Amino acid sequence: MERNTVLQPFLNHLASDRQICTQLLGNMMAGKSSKTTKLAVENFWLNNLQKHIEAEERTLIPFLIQHHFGLQYTNLLHREHDTIRVLAERLREAQEGDYLYEVFVKLVHEHLLFEDRVIFTRIAETIPEQELEQLRLVA
């Protein structure tokens, strides 16, 4: 399915963040330096993912609500964002070793897949292009 160009910046960001998650998970599975990997996960949160979530909550989610996208989806996005934030806060004080970092990255990866495969697919299928153009103005 061809995706609307208005959605492309969101999709590019998703793809980039998923690639980082995949790399981080690969490093974890390969047993790379725990300290280096933990720092990379924390940097990913601070420099990428936090901005991604804030942008979605500032522009995309209000747009979806305004266009009657479905509260079950927007509420789920908010809940997942909240869970990701809580885990990110706990990373700094983690006593569980690498486990919490791995859980965090896996959760983020699943969330990004959900956004890509469900949310953005549904947006492209249900919101007319003329209305999607309004998203360009607020993004």
C-alpha atoms as one frame of an Amber mdcrd trajectory, in Angstrom:
protein
   0.000   0.000   0.000   1.298   3.439  -0.900   1.321   5.769   2.037   0.342
   9.410   1.974   3.292  11.835   1.873   1.889  13.706   4.895   2.482  10.562
   6.951   5.991  10.019   5.611   7.875  12.046   8.269   6.127  10.020  10.990
   6.885   6.780   9.158  10.529   7.741   8.625  10.890   8.450  12.330   9.252
   5.110  13.143  11.589   3.251  10.807  14.640   4.958  12.267  13.596   4.211
  15.850  12.799   0.581  14.971  16.234   0.221  13.416  17.844   1.538  16.602
  15.762  -0.905  18.688  16.825  -3.794  16.480  20.472  -2.806  16.827  20.163
  -2.448  20.614  18.470  -5.838  20.932  21.165  -7.378  18.743  23.855  -5.923
  20.989  22.089  -7.284  24.053  21.700 -10.759  22.576  25.326 -10.761  21.438
  26.442 -10.002  24.986  28.043  -6.669  24.115  29.301  -4.547  26.971  26.462
  -4.079  29.412  27.585  -0.575  30.377  27.870   0.559  26.734  24.502  -0.933
  25.831  22.787   0.639  28.833  24.202   4.024  27.901  23.004   3.533  24.313
  19.489   2.695  25.545  19.410   5.770  27.773  20.659   7.960  24.901  18.035
   6.450  22.592  15.348   7.485  25.063  16.696  10.991  25.579  17.658  11.807
  21.984  15.079   9.942  19.911  12.167   8.249  21.547  11.188  10.960  24.012
  10.911  13.443  21.130   8.975  10.905  19.039   6.400  10.429  21.815   6.111
  14.152  22.520   5.569  14.911  18.819   2.849  12.287  18.540   1.076  13.545
  21.633   1.369  17.165  20.548   0.215  16.728  16.941  -0.836  13.261  15.824
  -3.068  12.108  18.679  -5.097  15.365  18.887  -5.475  15.217  15.090  -6.751
  11.635  15.315  -9.208  12.523  18.065 -10.459  15.508  16.052 -11.031  13.207
  13.057 -12.893  10.574  15.085 -10.173   7.985  14.564 -11.218   5.839  17.482
 -10.628   6.419  21.160  -9.587   2.800  21.684  -6.527   3.483  19.508  -5.645
   6.906  20.875  -6.137   5.730  24.460  -3.896   2.741  23.789  -1.213   5.010
  22.338  -1.354   7.197  25.458  -1.180   4.191  27.797   1.780   2.713  25.941
   3.548   6.076  25.931   2.970   6.350  29.679   4.361   2.847  30.244   7.426
   3.638  28.149   7.987   6.843  30.162   7.717   5.005  33.486  10.208   2.358
  32.375  12.558   5.037  31.046  12.527   6.760  34.441  13.327   3.474  36.154
  16.279   2.756  33.874  18.493   5.199  35.736  17.881   3.539  39.076  17.597
  -0.025  37.799  18.771  -2.679  40.223  17.660  -5.536  37.979  20.816  -5.550
  35.870  20.239  -5.760  32.142  16.724  -7.158  32.417  14.882  -3.824  32.624
  16.839  -2.452  29.670  15.910  -5.449  27.572  12.247  -5.181  28.603  12.273
  -1.476  27.746  13.736  -1.982  24.270  11.405  -4.903  23.495   8.377  -2.893
  24.618   9.422   0.081  22.511  10.019  -2.159  19.493   6.553  -3.724  19.849
   4.988  -0.297  20.282   6.662   0.991  17.115   5.494  -2.082  15.179   1.953
  -1.463  16.439   2.086   2.145  15.303   3.428   1.201  11.888   1.257  -1.825
  11.179  -1.975  -0.799  12.883  -2.171   2.924  13.533  -0.614   4.306  10.357
  -2.204   1.648   8.162  -5.592   2.500   9.636  -4.939   6.236   9.235  -4.138
   5.745   5.547  -7.243   3.606   5.074  -9.772   5.703   6.997  -8.820   9.368
   6.878  -9.269  10.996   3.465  -6.207  12.633   1.931  -7.772  16.085   2.091
  -8.133  15.710   5.842  -4.629  14.286   6.184  -3.331  17.481   4.616  -4.474
  19.265   7.790  -1.924  17.187   9.685   0.838  18.770   7.634  -0.204  22.173
   8.980   0.056  21.153  12.633   3.086  18.838  12.406
